[in-house]
Amino acid sequence: MKNFDAFFQKIYAQPIEARQHWYAEATQAYDQYRAPYVPKIIDLICEKIKPESVILEIGSGPGNATQHFAQRGFSLICLEPNPRACEFAAQRFQNYPIQIINTTFEEWQPTPEKFDTILASTSFHWLQPDTRCQAIASLLKPQGNIVLLWNTVPQPDPSIFQDLLPLYEKYMPSFASFENIAVQEQNLKNISQGLLDSNCFQNLELTQVIETKDYSPNDYLKLLTTLSPYIALDSTVRRQLFDELKAVFQARKIQTIPTQYICAAHIAQVKPPN
């Protein structure tokens, strides 16, 4: 999609109640079918975090990223607007030092204590572009780090995408182009530039690895139910699209859908006050 931020800001313009329930129907599928974060990237992030630190995580969802930091012994305060995801995560992490707060980042009333690390796991794009960097920087301790952890959307093998292209042209023309690894890498570089242009952060590091994941056709369709562009479709249109995608998989006798995605982390230090 050409303008990722613009798409999400249309969603963001909706009433808070609509945004709170955006992923509600997809909470369990989000946990089960989203591509996993890569241990190498998690380990790199953990090297930057003081063991006694409390991490503030923005947009924690059902805990796909949270689990990795919890298992490594860190304490977290997790902000998540979706009530179902909060319930799921609260049950999941009941034996860990993790606080789940059902709120948006913008509506949260911060504690007086500032943070060494603020983490956004495939959620930074949900925040207001014109204020997000400044708001995060204001909550960091001196020399504290912003960490943006990402999994890009798994892209199917190009030959399979070509079979699906007519359906995307019909139902989702904004997505009727193949987002290859080079495009995803450029998107990550654009985010890097945005962090630097904000004048809030310094010493930026971007680390990424290309990962693969195979899906069955049914599991791939479950993955799509967790992605915002599909959630945004009218329910009747979405059902028609999914039925026709399934028909293509059956007609082509596709049993496995190989995908590629990038797992990446932006890590940058807050700039000292002028």
HELIX and SHEET records of a PDB file:
HELIX    1   1 PHE A    4  TYR A   12  1                                   9    
HELIX    2   2 ILE A   16  GLN A   20  1                                   5    
HELIX    3   3 ALA A   24  ALA A   26  5                                   3    
HELIX    4   4 THR A   27  TYR A   33  1                                   7    
HELIX    5   5 PRO A   39  GLU A   47  1                                   9    
HELIX    6   6 THR A   66  GLN A   71  1                                   6    
HELIX    7   7 PRO A   83  ARG A   92  1                                  10    
HELIX    8   8 PHE A  124  TRP A  126  5                                   3    
HELIX    9   9 ARG A  132  ALA A  137  1                                   6    
HELIX   10  10 PRO A  158  TYR A  171  1                                  14    
HELIX   11  11 PRO A  173  PHE A  175  5                                   3    
HELIX   12  12 ILE A  181  ASP A  197  1                                  17    
HELIX   13  13 PRO A  217  LEU A  224  1                                   8    
HELIX   14  14 SER A  228  ILE A  231  1                                   4    
HELIX   15  15 SER A  235  ALA A  251  1                                  17    
SHEET    1   A 7 ILE A  98  ILE A 101  0                                        
SHEET    2   A 7 SER A  75  LEU A  79  1                                        
SHEET    3   A 7 VAL A  54  ILE A  58  1                                        
SHEET    4   A 7 PHE A 115  SER A 121  1                                        
SHEET    5   A 7 LEU A 140  ASN A 151  1                                        
SHEET    6   A 7 ILE A 257  VAL A 270 -1                                        
SHEET    7   A 7 GLN A 155  PRO A 156 -1                                        
SHEET    1   B 7 ILE A  98  ILE A 101  0                                        
SHEET    2   B 7 SER A  75  LEU A  79  1                                        
SHEET    3   B 7 VAL A  54  ILE A  58  1                                        
SHEET    4   B 7 PHE A 115  SER A 121  1                                        
SHEET    5   B 7 LEU A 140  ASN A 151  1                                        
SHEET    6   B 7 ILE A 257  VAL A 270 -1                                        
SHEET    7   B 7 PHE A 201  TYR A 215 -1                                        
END                                                                             
